[in-house]
Structure formats: structure tokens, C-alpha cells
Amino acid sequence: MACCVLQITGLILGGVGMVGALAATAMPQWRVSAYVDGNIVVFETIWEGLWMDCISQLGIRLQCKFYDSLLALPPPLEAFRALMCVAVCLSVLSFLTAVVGVKYSQPGKRGPRGVSIFILAAGVAFLLTGTLVLIPVSWTGAAVVRDFYDPAVPVPLKRELGAALYVGWGSGALLLAAGAMYCRCWCGAAPPAGPAYPGLARRGSISLWSGVSVRSAPGGVCSRRAQ
């Protein structure tokens, strides 16, 4: 029963994390313009994402433009694009694997036969997906914070954490939680370690000592004598 609850909960968390990873990849609000130290130009907001940058004027007019050249992009941005695309594809595959695992699991049976192997595969895939999402999101967040407090960076170039980063952190956490639940469900279904034939092992240990008795030898030393 507990494993069934973990499977359903993990499926919900994994589905929400999958949608969040897709949203974070598409959103342009990875880096947003900051207003500090007399920068009072508040009628224009700049958003920078993985695929485009946008300019919002007074929150009414929004103009977005995709990056012109793929080769002219900074290498970190290209790497973040690749990681997020792989994470989105892997999250969809993980979710489908989890659905198959929940369908073919048998709650009435105890042990490994009651849990489908797809549960373990979905758990590992969710953990990998969450890690792939957190790498570019955390890297970008650290770079934004570093540049914000760097006095050498001009004020107009300073940026703040965008909404996409928070969505990415939340999605990564949900994916990791889903993976941990599925792995816990699989590990909990494993049989306890012990002898393969406990009855035979117990009888063998009894017969081993049945023909041996202990008597006191001279000098207080115990010796064994076969009966």
C-alpha cells in the first residue's frame, strides 16, 4: 500500500516537474534588468533567455527577438540550451516509463515481483533529469549574483534572477523527489538478505555439533570428545 502511494505521488511530482522543465526552457526571463544605484529607467525592462531576448515598455508593449546566429552565441549559453533540451526529452521519457511501471505493478504481491522494473528505470531517469535541469539553472543564477555584486560590471549591464530560474529550481527539486520515491519503492520491495534455505542451514548446524561433547581436561583445559 505504501509503495502504491509513493508511485502515484511520484507520478504527480514527475509530471509537474516535466511541465516546469519545459516552461523554464521556453521562458525568456532567465536574466532580467536590475534597477540599482540611480538607474531610474523603469519604463523599459530587458529579459534574456536561452532562445531570445525581450524588451517590455511600461508593461504594455513587448518585443522579442530570437538570437540571430547560433555560432555567435557564448559557449555557456549553447551548453545550457543542450542540457535543457536533453532534460526536457528525458523528462517526457521518464514520465512515460513511470506510467508503464505503475500500470504493470501488482500491489497485491509482496517483494520484487510486485513492482515492475520500469519503476526503477523511471526513478533513475527522474534523478538524472532533475540533475540536468539544476546544472544550467544554478550556473546561471550564480553568474547573475556574481555580476550583480561585482563593482567592475557597469550598472546598465547588471541583471537579476528571472522567473525562469525559480521555475527551473522548483522543477528540478520535484524531479529529484519523484526519482527518490521510485527508487525507494523499488528498494523497499527487495527481499531481506538471509540464507536461501534457512531450514537446511539450521539442521546442518545442529548435526554438526550433535556428535561433540565438552569435558574438563586435567589442568582446567577443556577438550572435545566425539561420542
Secondary structure, DSSP 8 states (H G I E B T S, - for coil): -HHHHHHHHHHHHHHHHHHHHHHHHH-STTEEE---TT----SEEEEE-SSEEEEEETTTEEEEEE-S-STTS-HHHHHHHHHHHHHHHHHHHHHHHHHHHHHH--TTS-SGGGS-HHHHHHHHHHHHHHHHHHHHHHHHHHHHHHHHT-TTS-GGG-EEE-HHHHHHHHHHHHHHHHHHHHHHHHHHTS-----SSHHHHHHHHHHHHHTEEEEE-TTS-EEEEE-
